[in-house]
Amino acid sequence: MAEIVGGFLVPHDPVMFVAPDAPPAEQAQAVWQAYETCAQRLVEMDASTVIIIGNDHYMLFGTTCLPQYCIATGHTEGPLDQLPGLKKQEIPNNEDLARFISAQGKTCGFDWSEARSFTTDHAFSIPYQLIVKRASEIKGETIQAIPIYIASAVDPFISKERCIELGRHLHEAIQAYPGAEKVALIGSGGISHWVGTKESGRVNSEFDRQIIDYCCAMNVADLAQLSDEYVLENGGNGAMEIRNFICAMQAVNGSKGHLIEYQPVPQWVTGLGFIELSVQ
């Protein structure tokens, strides 16, 4: 039987790779170090598989097909949008667990879109390369990773209520898996950022702190109660990615969250928050 050992909520900011020297050095170092801290904590969890919940940025699916939730069950590589220091590579997907989750969904009202060959974008590959792959290097053994993409970046958005239900389904499916896996989950995204708008570069620390407080209290219900209108006004269109947080938090179903780091970085156009989700 598989076991959920914890998780993280982390950003996936590509501007970090494009303009690494744009912020003050101390602030930039704090963010890079936060990823390293997450990698160290992942090693301590002794996770064998990590499920990363992210979102498409109109790169993978586009307007022709926008799945509400999709799981990669086959060969996986990425990212498609290669950046300096973030090059495409094969990803060791736990295909057996991914297929099991999809099959379990069909018994309880979750018809997963399946990608039997999948290329990720930076929503997956940034936390994968900086946390999961790095933890594998520290640990000296491969930690597998499963990409899950939910519709949290572009309309039509998955509802926050469905994110809670999907997280609950993930929790139950993982626990039902007969293999001896130790599974961690990562919610990838946010917090405040405006993408492709005139407000790009704005960071709302007050909004970010509100989200962080909800996450550290594992208060999924109140986080989900925030209206899309409120999120868009105060956190920007990029903050709709809190859906990834909601899903991951519900899947971990832990007791508390712990803030590892928060840095508002206008030069990287994002409020960057790192939270560990504890199961104890």
LOVEXDREN-476270 format. One record per residue (C-alpha): residue number from 0; x negated, y negated, z. Coordinates in pm, 1 decimal. Each point is the difference from the previous one (the first is absolute). Layout:
// residues N
node tivex NUM c1 X c2 Y c3 Z $
...
END
This chain:
// residues 280
node tivex 0 c1 0.0 c2 0.0 c3 0.0 $
node tivex 1 c1 -133.9 c2 -342.1 c3 -94.7 $
node tivex 2 c1 -55.1 c2 -273.9 c3 255.4 $
node tivex 3 c1 24.9 c2 -377.8 c3 -34.2 $
node tivex 4 c1 -301.6 c2 -152.2 c3 173.3 $
node tivex 5 c1 54.0 c2 -374.3 c3 -52.5 $
node tivex 6 c1 -27.3 c2 -266.4 c3 -263.2 $
node tivex 7 c1 -83.1 c2 -354.1 c3 -104.1 $
node tivex 8 c1 154.2 c2 -307.2 c3 -158.0 $
node tivex 9 c1 -258.6 c2 -176.8 c3 -215.6 $
node tivex 10 c1 -20.2 c2 -249.0 c3 -290.7 $
node tivex 11 c1 -94.1 c2 75.1 c3 -359.3 $
node tivex 12 c1 -131.7 c2 -338.4 c3 -108.3 $
node tivex 13 c1 -181.4 c2 19.8 c3 -338.5 $
node tivex 14 c1 -131.8 c2 -356.1 c3 31.7 $
node tivex 15 c1 -243.2 c2 130.0 c3 264.6 $
node tivex 16 c1 -181.0 c2 183.1 c3 -278.5 $
node tivex 17 c1 25.5 c2 -276.1 c3 -258.9 $
node tivex 18 c1 -117.6 c2 -282.4 c3 228.9 $
node tivex 19 c1 -170.8 c2 162.9 c3 300.6 $
node tivex 20 c1 -190.2 c2 -315.4 c3 96.1 $
node tivex 21 c1 295.3 c2 -241.0 c3 -21.9 $
node tivex 22 c1 96.2 c2 -8.2 c3 372.1 $
node tivex 23 c1 -229.9 c2 -94.3 c3 287.6 $
node tivex 24 c1 -249.0 c2 283.8 c3 49.2 $
node tivex 25 c1 112.8 c2 75.8 c3 355.8 $
node tivex 26 c1 361.7 c2 33.2 c3 -106.8 $
node tivex 27 c1 -83.6 c2 219.2 c3 -299.2 $
node tivex 28 c1 -218.0 c2 224.7 c3 215.6 $
node tivex 29 c1 283.2 c2 42.8 c3 250.6 $
node tivex 30 c1 226.4 c2 131.9 c3 -275.4 $
node tivex 31 c1 -256.2 c2 240.0 c3 -148.1 $
node tivex 32 c1 -83.1 c2 121.1 c3 351.3 $
node tivex 33 c1 369.6 c2 66.1 c3 66.4 $
node tivex 34 c1 5.5 c2 251.0 c3 -284.3 $
node tivex 35 c1 -309.5 c2 165.5 c3 147.6 $
node tivex 36 c1 169.4 c2 15.1 c3 340.5 $
node tivex 37 c1 301.4 c2 169.8 c3 -157.5 $
node tivex 38 c1 -231.4 c2 253.6 c3 -163.4 $
node tivex 39 c1 -165.0 c2 74.3 c3 334.2 $
node tivex 40 c1 339.9 c2 38.5 c3 168.9 $
node tivex 41 c1 113.8 c2 233.6 c3 -277.3 $
node tivex 42 c1 -299.9 c2 220.3 c3 69.8 $
node tivex 43 c1 92.5 c2 3.3 c3 369.0 $
node tivex 44 c1 354.0 c2 110.5 c3 -92.4 $
node tivex 45 c1 -158.2 c2 298.1 c3 -180.2 $
node tivex 46 c1 244.6 c2 -46.8 c3 -287.8 $
node tivex 47 c1 -26.9 c2 243.5 c3 -290.1 $
node tivex 48 c1 251.6 c2 -179.6 c3 -226.0 $
node tivex 49 c1 109.1 c2 -362.8 c3 -26.1 $
node tivex 50 c1 322.9 c2 -112.1 c3 -165.2 $
node tivex 51 c1 -32.4 c2 -356.5 c3 -132.3 $
node tivex 52 c1 326.7 c2 -184.6 c3 -60.0 $
node tivex 53 c1 -46.3 c2 -283.6 c3 -245.5 $
node tivex 54 c1 176.0 c2 -171.1 c3 -288.0 $
node tivex 55 c1 -39.2 c2 -60.2 c3 -370.4 $
node tivex 56 c1 -93.1 c2 -346.5 c3 -125.7 $
node tivex 57 c1 156.9 c2 39.8 c3 -345.7 $
node tivex 58 c1 -314.6 c2 189.4 c3 -102.4 $
node tivex 59 c1 101.0 c2 364.5 c3 28.9 $
node tivex 60 c1 370.8 c2 10.2 c3 -75.5 $
node tivex 61 c1 90.6 c2 -332.0 c3 -160.4 $
node tivex 62 c1 348.2 c2 -95.7 c3 -113.4 $
node tivex 63 c1 63.5 c2 329.5 c3 -178.7 $
node tivex 64 c1 38.8 c2 203.3 c3 319.4 $
node tivex 65 c1 0.3 c2 -123.2 c3 360.1 $
node tivex 66 c1 40.6 c2 291.3 c3 243.4 $
node tivex 67 c1 127.1 c2 -79.1 c3 347.7 $
node tivex 68 c1 -251.8 c2 247.3 c3 143.5 $
node tivex 69 c1 -259.2 c2 216.9 c3 -169.0 $
node tivex 70 c1 -248.3 c2 257.5 c3 127.4 $
node tivex 71 c1 -309.3 c2 125.4 c3 -183.8 $
node tivex 72 c1 1.9 c2 379.9 c3 -2.3 $
node tivex 73 c1 -280.1 c2 68.8 c3 -247.3 $
node tivex 74 c1 -332.4 c2 -129.9 c3 -128.7 $
node tivex 75 c1 -64.5 c2 -348.9 c3 137.4 $
node tivex 76 c1 -255.2 c2 -268.0 c3 -80.9 $
node tivex 77 c1 -31.9 c2 -375.0 c3 27.1 $
node tivex 78 c1 16.9 c2 -285.7 c3 13.8 $
node tivex 79 c1 126.3 c2 -97.9 c3 -341.5 $
node tivex 80 c1 -84.5 c2 -364.5 c3 75.7 $
node tivex 81 c1 -371.6 c2 45.6 c3 60.4 $
node tivex 82 c1 -167.6 c2 -279.3 c3 195.2 $
node tivex 83 c1 -361.4 c2 -79.1 c3 92.4 $
node tivex 84 c1 -83.9 c2 259.3 c3 263.5 $
node tivex 85 c1 325.3 c2 190.1 c3 -56.5 $
node tivex 86 c1 -50.6 c2 234.9 c3 -293.4 $
node tivex 87 c1 222.8 c2 278.6 c3 -128.9 $
node tivex 88 c1 -67.2 c2 342.5 c3 148.6 $
node tivex 89 c1 172.7 c2 332.5 c3 49.4 $
node tivex 90 c1 199.6 c2 20.7 c3 323.5 $
node tivex 91 c1 29.5 c2 329.7 c3 191.7 $
node tivex 92 c1 378.4 c2 22.1 c3 16.9 $
node tivex 93 c1 159.3 c2 251.4 c3 238.7 $
node tivex 94 c1 221.9 c2 131.4 c3 -276.4 $
node tivex 95 c1 149.1 c2 281.8 c3 207.5 $
node tivex 96 c1 123.9 c2 -232.2 c3 275.6 $
node tivex 97 c1 123.7 c2 -255.4 c3 -255.7 $
node tivex 98 c1 203.0 c2 264.5 c3 -182.9 $
node tivex 99 c1 136.6 c2 126.6 c3 331.1 $
node tivex 100 c1 118.0 c2 -350.8 c3 96.0 $
node tivex 101 c1 172.1 c2 -39.6 c3 -336.0 $
node tivex 102 c1 168.5 c2 340.9 c3 29.5 $
node tivex 103 c1 115.6 c2 -76.2 c3 355.0 $
node tivex 104 c1 153.4 c2 -322.0 c3 -126.0 $
node tivex 105 c1 233.5 c2 188.5 c3 -232.0 $
node tivex 106 c1 153.4 c2 176.6 c3 300.1 $
node tivex 107 c1 84.0 c2 -322.4 c3 183.6 $
node tivex 108 c1 93.0 c2 -263.8 c3 -255.2 $
node tivex 109 c1 -337.5 c2 -129.6 c3 -120.1 $
node tivex 110 c1 -52.0 c2 55.2 c3 -370.8 $
node tivex 111 c1 -365.4 c2 -91.3 c3 -35.4 $
node tivex 112 c1 -141.9 c2 -127.2 c3 -324.1 $
node tivex 113 c1 -307.3 c2 219.9 c3 -49.4 $
node tivex 114 c1 -320.6 c2 -96.8 c3 -178.1 $
node tivex 115 c1 -176.8 c2 320.0 c3 -100.5 $
node tivex 116 c1 -286.1 c2 -207.2 c3 -136.1 $
node tivex 117 c1 -47.1 c2 -340.5 c3 157.2 $
node tivex 118 c1 -224.7 c2 -304.8 c3 -13.1 $
node tivex 119 c1 22.1 c2 -226.1 c3 303.0 $
node tivex 120 c1 -43.0 c2 -375.6 c3 21.0 $
node tivex 121 c1 -169.4 c2 -204.0 c3 273.5 $
node tivex 122 c1 291.2 c2 47.3 c3 244.0 $
node tivex 123 c1 -122.9 c2 355.5 c3 49.7 $
node tivex 124 c1 -363.7 c2 -18.5 c3 -99.0 $
node tivex 125 c1 -111.7 c2 -281.3 c3 230.8 $
node tivex 126 c1 104.1 c2 179.2 c3 321.5 $
node tivex 127 c1 -104.1 c2 332.2 c3 -150.1 $
node tivex 128 c1 -354.0 c2 -107.1 c3 -86.0 $
node tivex 129 c1 -61.5 c2 -223.6 c3 303.9 $
node tivex 130 c1 163.8 c2 223.3 c3 260.6 $
node tivex 131 c1 64.7 c2 357.6 c3 -114.1 $
node tivex 132 c1 -303.7 c2 52.9 c3 -220.6 $
node tivex 133 c1 -218.4 c2 -183.7 c3 251.1 $
node tivex 134 c1 132.9 c2 224.2 c3 280.6 $
node tivex 135 c1 -80.2 c2 303.0 c3 -214.5 $
node tivex 136 c1 -358.8 c2 -124.3 c3 -29.3 $
node tivex 137 c1 -27.7 c2 -51.0 c3 375.6 $
node tivex 138 c1 161.8 c2 334.1 c3 76.4 $
node tivex 139 c1 -198.4 c2 189.5 c3 -260.7 $
node tivex 140 c1 305.6 c2 169.8 c3 -148.4 $
node tivex 141 c1 272.4 c2 -91.8 c3 -246.6 $
node tivex 142 c1 319.5 c2 -158.1 c3 126.9 $
node tivex 143 c1 275.2 c2 42.3 c3 -256.8 $
node tivex 144 c1 240.3 c2 -280.6 c3 -88.1 $
node tivex 145 c1 354.0 c2 -8.6 c3 -139.8 $
node tivex 146 c1 128.7 c2 -310.8 c3 -181.4 $
node tivex 147 c1 358.8 c2 -106.4 c3 60.2 $
node tivex 148 c1 130.9 c2 -306.6 c3 -181.5 $
node tivex 149 c1 322.1 c2 -174.9 c3 99.5 $
node tivex 150 c1 179.1 c2 -291.2 c3 -168.4 $
node tivex 151 c1 -114.7 c2 -279.4 c3 228.4 $
node tivex 152 c1 -171.4 c2 -242.8 c3 -239.5 $
node tivex 153 c1 242.6 c2 -68.9 c3 -283.9 $
node tivex 154 c1 376.9 c2 1.9 c3 -38.6 $
node tivex 155 c1 197.4 c2 224.4 c3 31.6 $
node tivex 156 c1 -135.1 c2 48.6 c3 352.1 $
node tivex 157 c1 58.5 c2 307.1 c3 208.9 $
node tivex 158 c1 214.8 c2 -97.2 c3 298.3 $
node tivex 159 c1 -163.7 c2 -23.0 c3 339.9 $
node tivex 160 c1 261.1 c2 240.8 c3 134.2 $
node tivex 161 c1 -105.9 c2 255.2 c3 -261.5 $
node tivex 162 c1 -362.5 c2 -55.6 c3 104.3 $
node tivex 163 c1 94.3 c2 104.8 c3 351.9 $
node tivex 164 c1 179.5 c2 307.7 c3 -131.4 $
node tivex 165 c1 -292.6 c2 84.1 c3 -227.4 $
node tivex 166 c1 -243.3 c2 -33.7 c3 290.1 $
node tivex 167 c1 214.1 c2 229.0 c3 212.1 $
node tivex 168 c1 11.5 c2 252.6 c3 -283.7 $
node tivex 169 c1 -380.3 c2 -13.1 c3 -33.2 $
node tivex 170 c1 -41.9 c2 56.8 c3 373.3 $
node tivex 171 c1 225.2 c2 306.9 c3 -7.7 $
node tivex 172 c1 -147.1 c2 140.0 c3 -321.3 $
node tivex 173 c1 -357.0 c2 -29.8 c3 127.5 $
node tivex 174 c1 90.5 c2 172.3 c3 325.2 $
node tivex 175 c1 172.6 c2 279.5 c3 -192.8 $
node tivex 176 c1 -304.7 c2 67.3 c3 -217.0 $
node tivex 177 c1 -140.3 c2 343.2 c3 91.8 $
node tivex 178 c1 -364.7 c2 -89.7 c3 -59.7 $
node tivex 179 c1 -230.1 c2 -111.9 c3 281.7 $
node tivex 180 c1 -36.5 c2 -357.6 c3 -122.3 $
node tivex 181 c1 -69.6 c2 -302.9 c3 214.6 $
node tivex 182 c1 169.9 c2 -286.5 c3 -180.4 $
node tivex 183 c1 -43.5 c2 -375.2 c3 34.8 $
node tivex 184 c1 207.0 c2 -260.5 c3 -183.4 $
node tivex 185 c1 -98.8 c2 -341.7 c3 -130.4 $
node tivex 186 c1 243.5 c2 -277.3 c3 -86.0 $
node tivex 187 c1 -183.0 c2 -212.8 c3 -256.4 $
node tivex 188 c1 88.6 c2 -364.9 c3 -60.9 $
node tivex 189 c1 73.5 c2 -350.8 c3 125.3 $
node tivex 190 c1 23.6 c2 -201.6 c3 196.0 $
node tivex 191 c1 85.6 c2 -354.0 c3 -122.4 $
node tivex 192 c1 -100.6 c2 -73.6 c3 -357.2 $
node tivex 193 c1 152.6 c2 -159.9 c3 -304.6 $
node tivex 194 c1 -81.1 c2 182.3 c3 -325.3 $
node tivex 195 c1 3.5 c2 -188.2 c3 -329.5 $
node tivex 196 c1 185.6 c2 -302.2 c3 137.6 $
node tivex 197 c1 -90.2 c2 -362.1 c3 64.4 $
node tivex 198 c1 -36.4 c2 84.1 c3 371.7 $
node tivex 199 c1 -280.5 c2 248.7 c3 -71.4 $
node tivex 200 c1 -271.0 c2 -45.1 c3 262.0 $
node tivex 201 c1 244.9 c2 -86.7 c3 275.6 $
node tivex 202 c1 -17.8 c2 211.1 c3 316.2 $
node tivex 203 c1 267.1 c2 -19.6 c3 272.2 $
node tivex 204 c1 -165.4 c2 108.8 c3 324.1 $
node tivex 205 c1 319.4 c2 -47.1 c3 199.7 $
node tivex 206 c1 184.7 c2 245.9 c3 -222.9 $
node tivex 207 c1 -296.3 c2 238.3 c3 5.8 $
node tivex 208 c1 -6.1 c2 -0.1 c3 380.3 $
node tivex 209 c1 370.8 c2 74.4 c3 7.3 $
node tivex 210 c1 -52.0 c2 305.0 c3 -221.6 $
node tivex 211 c1 -302.9 c2 110.3 c3 201.9 $
node tivex 212 c1 199.2 c2 -22.3 c3 323.9 $
node tivex 213 c1 275.9 c2 219.4 c3 -144.0 $
node tivex 214 c1 -255.3 c2 252.1 c3 -127.1 $
node tivex 215 c1 -196.8 c2 17.5 c3 324.4 $
node tivex 216 c1 324.7 c2 57.4 c3 189.5 $
node tivex 217 c1 96.9 c2 264.7 c3 -261.4 $
node tivex 218 c1 322.0 c2 -197.7 c3 -34.5 $
node tivex 219 c1 109.3 c2 137.0 c3 -335.2 $
node tivex 220 c1 363.2 c2 -102.5 c3 43.5 $
node tivex 221 c1 -65.8 c2 -371.6 c3 47.0 $
node tivex 222 c1 -260.9 c2 -2.1 c3 -276.3 $
node tivex 223 c1 255.8 c2 150.7 c3 -234.9 $
node tivex 224 c1 260.6 c2 -255.2 c3 106.0 $
node tivex 225 c1 -200.0 c2 -286.3 c3 -153.5 $
node tivex 226 c1 189.3 c2 -107.1 c3 -309.9 $
node tivex 227 c1 -172.1 c2 -11.1 c3 -337.1 $
node tivex 228 c1 82.4 c2 -371.2 c3 -15.6 $
node tivex 229 c1 -182.8 c2 -58.6 c3 328.8 $
node tivex 230 c1 -300.4 c2 205.3 c3 -107.2 $
node tivex 231 c1 -26.7 c2 -174.1 c3 -337.6 $
node tivex 232 c1 24.3 c2 -346.7 c3 154.4 $
node tivex 233 c1 -243.2 c2 58.8 c3 286.5 $
node tivex 234 c1 -231.3 c2 272.6 c3 -127.2 $
node tivex 235 c1 19.3 c2 -26.9 c3 -376.0 $
node tivex 236 c1 82.4 c2 259.2 c3 -262.8 $
node tivex 237 c1 -307.5 c2 199.7 c3 104.0 $
node tivex 238 c1 142.3 c2 43.6 c3 349.2 $
node tivex 239 c1 277.5 c2 218.0 c3 -140.7 $
node tivex 240 c1 -268.5 c2 267.6 c3 46.3 $
node tivex 241 c1 103.9 c2 21.6 c3 366.2 $
node tivex 242 c1 219.2 c2 279.8 c3 -135.6 $
node tivex 243 c1 -320.5 c2 206.9 c3 -18.5 $
node tivex 244 c1 -55.9 c2 -75.8 c3 368.8 $
node tivex 245 c1 356.0 c2 100.5 c3 91.1 $
node tivex 246 c1 -29.3 c2 333.0 c3 -180.1 $
node tivex 247 c1 -340.2 c2 82.9 c3 150.4 $
node tivex 248 c1 103.5 c2 -102.2 c3 351.7 $
node tivex 249 c1 310.8 c2 215.8 c3 -12.9 $
node tivex 250 c1 -199.8 c2 291.6 c3 -140.7 $
node tivex 251 c1 -257.4 c2 -18.4 c3 279.4 $
node tivex 252 c1 278.5 c2 -53.9 c3 256.8 $
node tivex 253 c1 -264.1 c2 -94.7 c3 254.5 $
node tivex 254 c1 12.6 c2 -165.5 c3 337.5 $
node tivex 255 c1 -186.0 c2 -322.3 c3 -68.8 $
node tivex 256 c1 -215.2 c2 -198.9 c3 -238.1 $
node tivex 257 c1 -335.6 c2 -159.0 c3 72.7 $
node tivex 258 c1 -125.0 c2 -310.7 c3 -181.0 $
node tivex 259 c1 -348.7 c2 62.1 c3 -134.0 $
node tivex 260 c1 -42.9 c2 -331.2 c3 -183.1 $
node tivex 261 c1 192.1 c2 -291.5 c3 -146.0 $
node tivex 262 c1 -148.7 c2 -263.6 c3 -224.6 $
node tivex 263 c1 195.2 c2 -263.6 c3 -197.4 $
node tivex 264 c1 -213.9 c2 -48.2 c3 -310.4 $
node tivex 265 c1 130.3 c2 -256.3 c3 -253.0 $
node tivex 266 c1 -308.8 c2 62.2 c3 -215.2 $
node tivex 267 c1 121.0 c2 359.1 c3 -33.4 $
node tivex 268 c1 363.3 c2 -120.9 c3 -28.0 $
node tivex 269 c1 120.8 c2 231.0 c3 278.3 $
node tivex 270 c1 60.0 c2 40.1 c3 370.4 $
node tivex 271 c1 -204.6 c2 313.1 c3 68.6 $
node tivex 272 c1 119.0 c2 217.4 c3 287.6 $
node tivex 273 c1 -133.2 c2 338.3 c3 117.4 $
node tivex 274 c1 206.9 c2 204.6 c3 245.7 $
node tivex 275 c1 -59.9 c2 349.4 c3 131.6 $
node tivex 276 c1 312.1 c2 212.1 c3 62.4 $
node tivex 277 c1 -37.4 c2 232.2 c3 296.5 $
node tivex 278 c1 204.2 c2 315.3 c3 55.0 $
node tivex 279 c1 -71.6 c2 2.5 c3 375.7 $
END
